[in-house]
């Protein structure tokens, strides 16, 4: 039992000299690990970035000026977008007016998630 515990201790603390057979076995095991381990084991576990942001995809809905009275009224815009898309859970990211050459608002571009 004494020799077994001593062997385990020596293995864990690696107290072997460089010119011993134990050292040679360790070097062979390291080389086997390096050359026989598939590349998939070394792939980074982080998510791949498909776009510039990590949130859900943003969609753009275009509303006509006759549908929205005021471009700053987000509650009214959210209500209209819910009716058009049929989705009850939307998050308005941005509202941009699309203005024509004459200065009139042609439509509103609403970015939603």
Buried (B, 14 or more C-beta within 10 A) or exposed (E): EEEEEEEEEEEEEEEBEEEEEBEEEBEEEEEEEEEEEEEEEEEEEEEEEEEEEEEEEEBEBEBEBEBBEEBEEEEBBBEBBBEEEEEEEBEBEEBEBEEEEEEEEEBBEBBBE
